[in-house]
């Protein structure tokens, strides 16, 4: 998924997505609402966010 599609689906500006990618997790300055909107879109696409012992992301297991 490209930045434009992600931004549109998350209801945020493409510049916000671009800035998030450039800064990485350490430098995010976007509001929690924008971060959550991006996460929601990515989760709907099968991405699972890991925060329990091994931070990162992975594809969700198919049932």
PQR file of N, CA, C, O and H, with PARSE charges and radii, in Angstrom:
ATOM      1  N   UNK A   1       0.859  -1.161   0.000 -0.4000 1.5000
ATOM      2  CA  UNK A   1       0.000   0.000   0.000 -0.0000 2.0000
ATOM      3  C   UNK A   1       0.909   1.228   0.000  0.5500 1.7000
ATOM      4  O   UNK A   1       1.873   1.306   0.761 -0.5500 1.4000
ATOM      5  N   UNK A   2       0.583   2.177  -0.863 -0.4000 1.5000
ATOM      6  CA  UNK A   2       1.404   3.378  -0.915 -0.0000 2.0000
ATOM      7  C   UNK A   2       0.928   4.403   0.119  0.5500 1.7000
ATOM      8  O   UNK A   2      -0.133   4.253   0.725 -0.5500 1.4000
ATOM      9  H   UNK A   2      -0.200   2.114  -1.482  0.4000 1.0000
ATOM     10  N   UNK A   3       1.737   5.442   0.302 -0.4000 1.5000
ATOM     11  CA  UNK A   3       1.434   6.467   1.315 -0.0000 2.0000
ATOM     12  C   UNK A   3       0.099   7.148   1.058  0.5500 1.7000
ATOM     13  O   UNK A   3      -0.655   7.411   1.995 -0.5500 1.4000
ATOM     14  H   UNK A   3       2.599   5.564  -0.190  0.4000 1.0000
ATOM     15  N   UNK A   4      -0.197   7.433  -0.199 -0.4000 1.5000
ATOM     16  CA  UNK A   4      -1.439   8.122  -0.529 -0.0000 2.0000
ATOM     17  C   UNK A   4      -2.662   7.301  -0.165  0.5500 1.7000
ATOM     18  O   UNK A   4      -3.633   7.828   0.377 -0.5500 1.4000
ATOM     19  H   UNK A   4       0.415   7.219  -0.960  0.4000 1.0000
ATOM     20  N   UNK A   5      -2.615   6.018  -0.461 -0.4000 1.5000
ATOM     21  CA  UNK A   5      -3.729   5.128  -0.126 -0.0000 2.0000
ATOM     22  C   UNK A   5      -3.893   5.015   1.382  0.5500 1.7000
ATOM     23  O   UNK A   5      -5.006   5.084   1.902 -0.5500 1.4000
ATOM     24  H   UNK A   5      -1.826   5.589  -0.902  0.4000 1.0000
ATOM     25  N   UNK A   6      -2.785   4.842   2.073 -0.4000 1.5000
ATOM     26  CA  UNK A   6      -2.835   4.743   3.533 -0.0000 2.0000
ATOM     27  C   UNK A   6      -3.403   6.019   4.142  0.5500 1.7000
ATOM     28  O   UNK A   6      -4.265   5.963   5.019 -0.5500 1.4000
ATOM     29  H   UNK A   6      -1.880   4.786   1.650  0.4000 1.0000
ATOM     30  N   UNK A   7      -2.924   7.159   3.682 -0.4000 1.5000
ATOM     31  CA  UNK A   7      -3.407   8.435   4.207 -0.0000 2.0000
ATOM     32  C   UNK A   7      -4.902   8.601   3.969  0.5500 1.7000
ATOM     33  O   UNK A   7      -5.640   9.003   4.869 -0.5500 1.4000
ATOM     34  H   UNK A   7      -2.224   7.204   2.969  0.4000 1.0000
ATOM     35  N   UNK A   8      -5.341   8.293   2.768 -0.4000 1.5000
ATOM     36  CA  UNK A   8      -6.762   8.429   2.448 -0.0000 2.0000
ATOM     37  C   UNK A   8      -7.612   7.517   3.316  0.5500 1.7000
ATOM     38  O   UNK A   8      -8.628   7.947   3.861 -0.5500 1.4000
ATOM     39  H   UNK A   8      -4.741   7.967   2.037  0.4000 1.0000
ATOM     40  N   UNK A   9      -7.205   6.265   3.448 -0.4000 1.5000
ATOM     41  CA  UNK A   9      -7.977   5.313   4.244 -0.0000 2.0000
ATOM     42  C   UNK A   9      -7.967   5.662   5.728  0.5500 1.7000
ATOM     43  O   UNK A   9      -8.925   5.370   6.444 -0.5500 1.4000
ATOM     44  H   UNK A   9      -6.380   5.915   3.005  0.4000 1.0000
ATOM     45  N   UNK A  10      -6.881   6.288   6.190 -0.4000 1.5000
ATOM     46  CA  UNK A  10      -6.781   6.658   7.604 -0.0000 2.0000
ATOM     47  C   UNK A  10      -7.405   8.024   7.877  0.5500 1.7000
ATOM     48  O   UNK A  10      -7.577   8.414   9.032 -0.5500 1.4000
ATOM     49  H   UNK A  10      -6.103   6.524   5.608  0.4000 1.0000
ATOM     50  N   UNK A  11      -7.744   8.748   6.813 -0.4000 1.5000
ATOM     51  CA  UNK A  11      -8.339  10.069   6.994 -0.0000 2.0000
ATOM     52  C   UNK A  11      -7.359  11.125   7.460  0.5500 1.7000
ATOM     53  O   UNK A  11      -7.724  12.053   8.182 -0.5500 1.4000
ATOM     54  H   UNK A  11      -7.605   8.432   5.875  0.4000 1.0000
ATOM     55  N   UNK A  12      -6.104  10.975   7.039 -0.4000 1.5000
ATOM     56  CA  UNK A  12      -5.075  11.944   7.422 -0.0000 2.0000
ATOM     57  C   UNK A  12      -4.350  12.434   6.171  0.5500 1.7000
ATOM     58  O   UNK A  12      -4.545  11.887   5.085 -0.5500 1.4000
ATOM     59  H   UNK A  12      -5.808  10.221   6.453  0.4000 1.0000
ATOM     60  N   UNK A  13      -3.529  13.447   6.316 -0.4000 1.5000
ATOM     61  CA  UNK A  13      -2.794  14.022   5.210 -0.0000 2.0000
ATOM     62  C   UNK A  13      -1.615  13.135   4.840  0.5500 1.7000
ATOM     63  O   UNK A  13      -0.976  12.549   5.713 -0.5500 1.4000
ATOM     64  H   UNK A  13      -3.370  13.891   7.198  0.4000 1.0000
ATOM     65  N   UNK A  14      -1.330  13.037   3.556 -0.4000 1.5000
ATOM     66  CA  UNK A  14      -0.199  12.225   3.097 -0.0000 2.0000
ATOM     67  C   UNK A  14       1.122  12.712   3.698  0.5500 1.7000
ATOM     68  O   UNK A  14       2.030  11.910   3.920 -0.5500 1.4000
ATOM     69  H   UNK A  14      -1.850  13.513   2.847  0.4000 1.0000
ATOM     70  N   UNK A  15       1.237  14.014   3.961 -0.4000 1.5000
ATOM     71  CA  UNK A  15       2.463  14.533   4.587 -0.0000 2.0000
ATOM     72  C   UNK A  15       2.665  13.959   5.981  0.5500 1.7000
ATOM     73  O   UNK A  15       3.802  13.790   6.421 -0.5500 1.4000
ATOM     74  H   UNK A  15       0.500  14.665   3.781  0.4000 1.0000
ATOM     75  N   UNK A  16       1.580  13.659   6.678 -0.4000 1.5000
ATOM     76  CA  UNK A  16       1.675  13.057   8.007 -0.0000 2.0000
ATOM     77  C   UNK A  16       2.249  11.652   7.909  0.5500 1.7000
ATOM     78  O   UNK A  16       3.116  11.272   8.697 -0.5500 1.4000
ATOM     79  H   UNK A  16       0.656  13.797   6.320  0.4000 1.0000
ATOM     80  N   UNK A  17       1.763  10.882   6.940 -0.4000 1.5000
ATOM     81  CA  UNK A  17       2.280   9.519   6.743 -0.0000 2.0000
ATOM     82  C   UNK A  17       3.754   9.577   6.363  0.5500 1.7000
ATOM     83  O   UNK A  17       4.563   8.811   6.888 -0.5500 1.4000
ATOM     84  H   UNK A  17       1.059  11.191   6.300  0.4000 1.0000
ATOM     85  N   UNK A  18       4.105  10.474   5.461 -0.4000 1.5000
ATOM     86  CA  UNK A  18       5.493  10.628   5.036 -0.0000 2.0000
ATOM     87  C   UNK A  18       6.390  10.979   6.222  0.5500 1.7000
ATOM     88  O   UNK A  18       7.472  10.412   6.378 -0.5500 1.4000
ATOM     89  H   UNK A  18       3.448  11.096   5.034  0.4000 1.0000
ATOM     90  N   UNK A  19       5.940  11.908   7.048 -0.4000 1.5000
ATOM     91  CA  UNK A  19       6.722  12.306   8.227 -0.0000 2.0000
ATOM     92  C   UNK A  19       6.883  11.148   9.207  0.5500 1.7000
ATOM     93  O   UNK A  19       7.953  10.964   9.788 -0.5500 1.4000
ATOM     94  H   UNK A  19       5.061  12.369   6.922  0.4000 1.0000
ATOM     95  N   UNK A  20       5.817  10.368   9.388 -0.4000 1.5000
ATOM     96  CA  UNK A  20       5.896   9.199  10.285 -0.0000 2.0000
ATOM     97  C   UNK A  20       6.954   8.226   9.791  0.5500 1.7000
ATOM     98  O   UNK A  20       7.745   7.713  10.583 -0.5500 1.4000
ATOM     99  H   UNK A  20       4.948  10.518   8.915  0.4000 1.0000
ATOM    100  N   UNK A  21       6.976   7.968   8.490 -0.4000 1.5000
ATOM    101  CA  UNK A  21       7.951   7.031   7.935 -0.0000 2.0000
ATOM    102  C   UNK A  21       9.374   7.562   8.054  0.5500 1.7000
ATOM    103  O   UNK A  21      10.295   6.808   8.368 -0.5500 1.4000
ATOM    104  H   UNK A  21       6.334   8.385   7.847  0.4000 1.0000
ATOM    105  N   UNK A  22       9.553   8.838   7.809 -0.4000 1.5000
ATOM    106  CA  UNK A  22      10.897   9.422   7.862 -0.0000 2.0000
ATOM    107  C   UNK A  22      11.462   9.446   9.276  0.5500 1.7000
ATOM    108  O   UNK A  22      12.649   9.191   9.477 -0.5500 1.4000
ATOM    109  H   UNK A  22       8.805   9.450   7.554  0.4000 1.0000
ATOM    110  N   UNK A  23      10.615   9.751  10.255 -0.4000 1.5000
ATOM    111  CA  UNK A  23      11.087   9.906  11.632 -0.0000 2.0000
ATOM    112  C   UNK A  23      11.236   8.586  12.370  0.5500 1.7000
ATOM    113  O   UNK A  23      12.080   8.476  13.260 -0.5500 1.4000
ATOM    114  H   UNK A  23       9.650   9.958  10.091  0.4000 1.0000
ATOM    115  N   UNK A  24      10.449   7.595  12.027 -0.4000 1.5000
ATOM    116  CA  UNK A  24      10.494   6.328  12.734 -0.0000 2.0000
ATOM    117  C   UNK A  24       9.852   6.436  14.104  0.5500 1.7000
ATOM    118  O   UNK A  24       9.379   7.504  14.491 -0.5500 1.4000
ATOM    119  H   UNK A  24       9.763   7.685  11.305  0.4000 1.0000
ATOM    120  N   UNK A  25       9.835   5.353  14.825 -0.4000 1.5000
ATOM    121  CA  UNK A  25       9.141   5.275  16.111 -0.0000 2.0000
ATOM    122  C   UNK A  25       9.705   6.221  17.159  0.5500 1.7000
ATOM    123  O   UNK A  25       8.961   6.716  18.006 -0.5500 1.4000
ATOM    124  H   UNK A  25      10.219   4.485  14.511  0.4000 1.0000
ATOM    125  N   UNK A  26      11.000   6.479  17.117 -0.4000 1.5000
ATOM    126  CA  UNK A  26      11.626   7.309  18.143 -0.0000 2.0000
ATOM    127  C   UNK A  26      11.233   8.777  18.031  0.5500 1.7000
ATOM    128  O   UNK A  26      11.237   9.497  19.030 -0.5500 1.4000
ATOM    129  H   UNK A  26      11.604   6.077  16.429  0.4000 1.0000
ATOM    130  N   UNK A  27      10.893   9.227  16.820 -0.4000 1.5000
ATOM    131  CA  UNK A  27      10.662  10.648  16.641 -0.0000 2.0000
ATOM    132  C   UNK A  27       9.243  11.024  16.272  0.5500 1.7000
ATOM    133  O   UNK A  27       9.011  12.130  15.784 -0.5500 1.4000
ATOM    134  H   UNK A  27      10.889   8.642  16.009  0.4000 1.0000
ATOM    135  N   UNK A  28       8.291  10.138  16.491 -0.4000 1.5000
ATOM    136  CA  UNK A  28       6.918  10.471  16.115 -0.0000 2.0000
ATOM    137  C   UNK A  28       6.407  11.663  16.906  0.5500 1.7000
ATOM    138  O   UNK A  28       6.500  11.703  18.133 -0.5500 1.4000
ATOM    139  H   UNK A  28       8.480   9.239  16.888  0.4000 1.0000
ATOM    140  N   UNK A  29       5.867  12.627  16.182 -0.4000 1.5000
ATOM    141  CA  UNK A  29       5.281  13.787  16.832 -0.0000 2.0000
ATOM    142  C   UNK A  29       3.799  13.910  16.507  0.5500 1.7000
ATOM    143  O   UNK A  29       3.129  14.833  16.970 -0.5500 1.4000
ATOM    144  H   UNK A  29       5.791  12.594  15.185  0.4000 1.0000
ATOM    145  N   UNK A  30       3.290  12.975  15.708 -0.4000 1.5000
ATOM    146  CA  UNK A  30       1.869  12.985  15.369 -0.0000 2.0000
ATOM    147  C   UNK A  30       1.057  12.635  16.604  0.5500 1.7000
ATOM    148  O   UNK A  30       1.530  11.929  17.495 -0.5500 1.4000
ATOM    149  H   UNK A  30       3.834  12.225  15.332  0.4000 1.0000
ATOM    150  N   UNK A  31      -0.161  13.134  16.644 -0.4000 1.5000
ATOM    151  CA  UNK A  31      -1.033  12.831  17.764 -0.0000 2.0000
ATOM    152  C   UNK A  31      -1.422  11.367  17.786  0.5500 1.7000
ATOM    153  O   UNK A  31      -1.388  10.686  16.761 -0.5500 1.4000
ATOM    154  H   UNK A  31      -0.545  13.707  15.920  0.4000 1.0000
ATOM    155  N   UNK A  32      -1.786  10.898  18.944 -0.4000 1.5000
ATOM    156  CA  UNK A  32      -2.173   9.504  19.121 -0.0000 2.0000
ATOM    157  C   UNK A  32      -3.329   9.136  18.203  0.5500 1.7000
ATOM    158  O   UNK A  32      -3.391   8.006  17.718 -0.5500 1.4000
ATOM    159  H   UNK A  32      -1.815  11.451  19.776  0.4000 1.0000
ATOM    160  N   UNK A  33      -4.237  10.057  17.957 -0.4000 1.5000
ATOM    161  CA  UNK A  33      -5.369   9.774  17.081 -0.0000 2.0000
ATOM    162  C   UNK A  33      -4.911   9.447  15.660  0.5500 1.7000
ATOM    163  O   UNK A  33      -5.489   8.577  15.007 -0.5500 1.4000
ATOM    164  H   UNK A  33      -4.186  10.974  18.351  0.4000 1.0000
ATOM    165  N   UNK A  34      -3.892  10.128  15.186 -0.4000 1.5000
ATOM    166  CA  UNK A  34      -3.377   9.867  13.842 -0.0000 2.0000
ATOM    167  C   UNK A  34      -2.618   8.547  13.786  0.5500 1.7000
ATOM    168  O   UNK A  34      -2.748   7.791  12.823 -0.5500 1.4000
ATOM    169  H   UNK A  34      -3.423  10.835  15.716  0.4000 1.0000
ATOM    170  N   UNK A  35      -1.837   8.275  14.808 -0.4000 1.5000
ATOM    171  CA  UNK A  35      -1.109   7.010  14.879 -0.0000 2.0000
ATOM    172  C   UNK A  35      -2.098   5.852  14.927  0.5500 1.7000
ATOM    173  O   UNK A  35      -1.925   4.851  14.233 -0.5500 1.4000
ATOM    174  H   UNK A  35      -1.732   8.889  15.590  0.4000 1.0000
ATOM    175  N   UNK A  36      -3.116   5.992  15.735 -0.4000 1.5000
ATOM    176  CA  UNK A  36      -4.119   4.932  15.856 -0.0000 2.0000
ATOM    177  C   UNK A  36      -4.877   4.725  14.540  0.5500 1.7000
ATOM    178  O   UNK A  36      -5.200   3.591  14.187 -0.5500 1.4000
ATOM    179  H   UNK A  36      -3.256   6.806  16.299  0.4000 1.0000
ATOM    180  N   UNK A  37      -5.160   5.801  13.819 -0.4000 1.5000
ATOM    181  CA  UNK A  37      -5.846   5.690  12.534 -0.0000 2.0000
ATOM    182  C   UNK A  37      -5.010   4.881  11.539  0.5500 1.7000
ATOM    183  O   UNK A  37      -5.541   4.042  10.812 -0.5500 1.4000
ATOM    184  H   UNK A  37      -4.897   6.723  14.106  0.4000 1.0000
ATOM    185  N   UNK A  38      -3.712   5.136  11.513 -0.4000 1.5000
ATOM    186  CA  UNK A  38      -2.817   4.377  10.639 -0.0000 2.0000
ATOM    187  C   UNK A  38      -2.764   2.917  11.076  0.5500 1.7000
ATOM    188  O   UNK A  38      -2.825   2.015  10.240 -0.5500 1.4000
ATOM    189  H   UNK A  38      -3.281   5.818  12.104  0.4000 1.0000
ATOM    190  N   UNK A  39      -2.653   2.682  12.369 -0.4000 1.5000
ATOM    191  CA  UNK A  39      -2.614   1.308  12.875 -0.0000 2.0000
ATOM    192  C   UNK A  39      -3.888   0.546  12.510  0.5500 1.7000
ATOM    193  O   UNK A  39      -3.829  -0.629  12.147 -0.5500 1.4000
ATOM    194  H   UNK A  39      -2.603   3.414  13.049  0.4000 1.0000
ATOM    195  N   UNK A  40      -5.025   1.206  12.606 -0.4000 1.5000
ATOM    196  CA  UNK A  40      -6.307   0.560  12.303 -0.0000 2.0000
ATOM    197  C   UNK A  40      -6.352   0.104  10.842  0.5500 1.7000
ATOM    198  O   UNK A  40      -6.803  -1.001  10.541 -0.5500 1.4000
ATOM    199  H   UNK A  40      -5.073   2.161  12.900  0.4000 1.0000
ATOM    200  N   UNK A  41      -5.883   0.963   9.946 -0.4000 1.5000
ATOM    201  CA  UNK A  41      -5.858   0.599   8.530 -0.0000 2.0000
ATOM    202  C   UNK A  41      -4.920  -0.584   8.299  0.5500 1.7000
ATOM    203  O   UNK A  41      -5.272  -1.533   7.597 -0.5500 1.4000
ATOM    204  H   UNK A  41      -5.517   1.861  10.190  0.4000 1.0000
ATOM    205  N   UNK A  42      -3.738  -0.526   8.883 -0.4000 1.5000
ATOM    206  CA  UNK A  42      -2.774  -1.607   8.691 -0.0000 2.0000
ATOM    207  C   UNK A  42      -3.261  -2.914   9.304  0.5500 1.7000
ATOM    208  O   UNK A  42      -3.048  -3.981   8.727 -0.5500 1.4000
ATOM    209  H   UNK A  42      -3.452   0.245   9.453  0.4000 1.0000
ATOM    210  N   UNK A  43      -3.905  -2.849  10.453 -0.4000 1.5000
ATOM    211  CA  UNK A  43      -4.464  -4.054  11.075 -0.0000 2.0000
ATOM    212  C   UNK A  43      -5.540  -4.671  10.194  0.5500 1.7000
ATOM    213  O   UNK A  43      -5.643  -5.894  10.106 -0.5500 1.4000
ATOM    214  H   UNK A  43      -4.078  -1.982  10.922  0.4000 1.0000
ATOM    215  N   UNK A  44      -6.337  -3.841   9.545 -0.4000 1.5000
ATOM    216  CA  UNK A  44      -7.378  -4.341   8.642 -0.0000 2.0000
ATOM    217  C   UNK A  44      -6.763  -5.052   7.437  0.5500 1.7000
ATOM    218  O   UNK A  44      -7.414  -5.881   6.801 -0.5500 1.4000
ATOM    219  H   UNK A  44      -6.253  -2.847   9.616  0.4000 1.0000
ATOM    220  N   UNK A  45      -5.508  -4.725   7.127 -0.4000 1.5000
ATOM    221  CA  UNK A  45      -4.796  -5.359   6.017 -0.0000 2.0000
ATOM    222  C   UNK A  45      -4.017  -6.598   6.461  0.5500 1.7000
ATOM    223  O   UNK A  45      -3.305  -7.199   5.656 -0.5500 1.4000
ATOM    224  H   UNK A  45      -4.979  -4.052   7.644  0.4000 1.0000
ATOM    225  N   UNK A  46      -4.143  -6.985   7.731 -0.4000 1.5000
ATOM    226  CA  UNK A  46      -3.495  -8.206   8.196 -0.0000 2.0000
ATOM    227  C   UNK A  46      -2.182  -8.026   8.917  0.5500 1.7000
ATOM    228  O   UNK A  46      -1.450  -8.995   9.115 -0.5500 1.4000
ATOM    229  H   UNK A  46      -4.721  -6.497   8.385  0.4000 1.0000
ATOM    230  N   UNK A  47      -1.866  -6.800   9.317 -0.4000 1.5000
ATOM    231  CA  UNK A  47      -0.641  -6.542  10.075 -0.0000 2.0000
ATOM    232  C   UNK A  47      -0.962  -6.622  11.562  0.5500 1.7000
ATOM    233  O   UNK A  47      -1.956  -6.062  12.023 -0.5500 1.4000
ATOM    234  H   UNK A  47      -2.462  -6.013   9.155  0.4000 1.0000
ATOM    235  N   UNK A  48      -0.121  -7.316  12.302 -0.4000 1.5000
ATOM    236  CA  UNK A  48      -0.278  -7.418  13.758 -0.0000 2.0000
ATOM    237  C   UNK A  48       0.868  -6.665  14.425  0.5500 1.7000
ATOM    238  O   UNK A  48       2.038  -6.915  14.134 -0.5500 1.4000
ATOM    239  H   UNK A  48       0.687  -7.772  11.928  0.4000 1.0000
ATOM    240  N   UNK A  49       0.526  -5.750  15.315 -0.4000 1.5000
ATOM    241  CA  UNK A  49       1.541  -4.988  16.040 -0.0000 2.0000
ATOM    242  C   UNK A  49       1.902  -5.742  17.317  0.5500 1.7000
ATOM    243  O   UNK A  49       1.024  -6.152  18.075 -0.5500 1.4000
ATOM    244  H   UNK A  49      -0.424  -5.547  15.551  0.4000 1.0000
ATOM    245  N   UNK A  50       3.198  -5.919  17.545 -0.4000 1.5000
ATOM    246  CA  UNK A  50       3.694  -6.667  18.695 -0.0000 2.0000
ATOM    247  C   UNK A  50       4.268  -5.700  19.719  0.5500 1.7000
ATOM    248  O   UNK A  50       5.085  -4.843  19.385 -0.5500 1.4000
ATOM    249  H   UNK A  50       3.911  -5.586  16.928  0.4000 1.0000
ATOM    250  N   UNK A  51       3.850  -5.837  20.928 -0.4000 1.5000
ATOM    251  CA  UNK A  51       4.362  -4.990  22.001 -0.0000 2.0000
ATOM    252  C   UNK A  51       4.630  -5.797  23.261  0.5500 1.7000
ATOM    253  O   UNK A  51       4.707  -5.246  24.358 -0.5500 1.4000
ATOM    254  H   UNK A  51       3.185  -6.534  21.200  0.4000 1.0000
ATOM    255  N   UNK A  52       4.769  -7.074  23.099 -0.4000 1.5000
ATOM    256  CA  UNK A  52       4.896  -7.947  24.263 -0.0000 2.0000
ATOM    257  C   UNK A  52       6.150  -8.806  24.165  0.5500 1.7000
ATOM    258  O   UNK A  52       6.093  -9.962  23.746 -0.5500 1.4000
ATOM    259  H   UNK A  52       4.707  -7.522  22.207  0.4000 1.0000
ATOM    260  N   UNK A  53       7.257  -8.242  24.546 -0.4000 1.5000
ATOM    261  CA  UNK A  53       8.500  -8.996  24.572 -0.0000 2.0000
ATOM    262  C   UNK A  53       9.311  -8.917  23.276  0.5500 1.7000
ATOM    263  O   UNK A  53      10.539  -8.996  23.310 -0.5500 1.4000
ATOM    264  H   UNK A  53       7.304  -7.303  24.887  0.4000 1.0000
ATOM    265  N   UNK A  54       8.649  -8.764  22.163 -0.4000 1.5000
ATOM    266  CA  UNK A  54       9.370  -8.638  20.878 -0.0000 2.0000
ATOM    267  C   UNK A  54       8.669  -7.587  20.036  0.5500 1.7000
ATOM    268  O   UNK A  54       7.897  -7.929  19.140 -0.5500 1.4000
ATOM    269  H   UNK A  54       7.651  -8.700  22.136  0.4000 1.0000
ATOM    270  N   UNK A  55       8.927  -6.302  20.309 -0.4000 1.5000
ATOM    271  CA  UNK A  55       8.257  -5.238  19.585 -0.0000 2.0000
ATOM    272  C   UNK A  55       8.504  -5.341  18.085  0.5500 1.7000
ATOM    273  O   UNK A  55       9.584  -5.742  17.651 -0.5500 1.4000
ATOM    274  H   UNK A  55       9.554  -6.024  21.037  0.4000 1.0000
ATOM    275  N   UNK A  56       7.533  -4.989  17.328 -0.4000 1.5000
ATOM    276  CA  UNK A  56       7.632  -5.012  15.873 -0.0000 2.0000
ATOM    277  C   UNK A  56       6.280  -5.291  15.264  0.5500 1.7000
ATOM    278  O   UNK A  56       5.244  -5.047  15.883 -0.5500 1.4000
ATOM    279  H   UNK A  56       6.656  -4.663  17.681  0.4000 1.0000
ATOM    280  N   UNK A  57       6.293  -5.804  14.044 -0.4000 1.5000
ATOM    281  CA  UNK A  57       5.071  -6.166  13.356 -0.0000 2.0000
ATOM    282  C   UNK A  57       5.254  -7.511  12.671  0.5500 1.7000
ATOM    283  O   UNK A  57       6.380  -7.948  12.431 -0.5500 1.4000
ATOM    284  H   UNK A  57       7.134  -6.002  13.542  0.4000 1.0000
ATOM    285  N   UNK A  58       4.155  -8.158  12.362 -0.4000 1.5000
ATOM    286  CA  UNK A  58       4.175  -9.381  11.589 -0.0000 2.0000
ATOM    287  C   UNK A  58       2.810  -9.532  10.922  0.5500 1.7000
ATOM    288  O   UNK A  58       1.843  -8.867  11.294 -0.5500 1.4000
ATOM    289  H   UNK A  58       3.241  -7.804  12.557  0.4000 1.0000
ATOM    290  N   UNK A  59       2.752 -10.412   9.941 -0.4000 1.5000
ATOM    291  CA  UNK A  59       1.470 -10.709   9.316 -0.0000 2.0000
ATOM    292  C   UNK A  59       0.663 -11.587  10.273  0.5500 1.7000
ATOM    293  O   UNK A  59       1.203 -12.500  10.896 -0.5500 1.4000
ATOM    294  H   UNK A  59       3.537 -10.952   9.639  0.4000 1.0000
ATOM    295  N   UNK A  60      -0.622 -11.303  10.382 -0.4000 1.5000
ATOM    296  CA  UNK A  60      -1.479 -12.122  11.228 -0.0000 2.0000
ATOM    297  C   UNK A  60      -1.573 -13.522  10.645  0.5500 1.7000
ATOM    298  O   UNK A  60      -1.583 -13.707   9.428 -0.5500 1.4000
ATOM    299  H   UNK A  60      -1.061 -10.561   9.876  0.4000 1.0000
ATOM    300  N   UNK A  61      -1.641 -14.493  11.524 -0.4000 1.5000
ATOM    301  CA  UNK A  61      -1.816 -15.864  11.085 -0.0000 2.0000
ATOM    302  C   UNK A  61      -3.217 -16.025  10.495  0.5500 1.7000
ATOM    303  O   UNK A  61      -4.192 -15.497  11.031 -0.5500 1.4000
ATOM    304  H   UNK A  61      -1.633 -14.343  12.513  0.4000 1.0000
ATOM    305  N   UNK A  62      -3.304 -16.756   9.393 -0.4000 1.5000
ATOM    306  CA  UNK A  62      -4.611 -16.996   8.786 -0.0000 2.0000
ATOM    307  C   UNK A  62      -5.311 -18.130   9.520  0.5500 1.7000
ATOM    308  O   UNK A  62      -4.700 -19.145   9.853 -0.5500 1.4000
ATOM    309  H   UNK A  62      -2.512 -17.184   8.957  0.4000 1.0000
ATOM    310  N   UNK A  63      -6.611 -17.940   9.766 -0.4000 1.5000
ATOM    311  CA  UNK A  63      -7.332 -18.992  10.511 -0.0000 2.0000
ATOM    312  C   UNK A  63      -7.464 -20.276   9.736  0.5500 1.7000
ATOM    313  O   UNK A  63      -8.043 -21.241  10.235 -0.5500 1.4000
ATOM    314  H   UNK A  63      -7.108 -17.116   9.495  0.4000 1.0000
TER
END
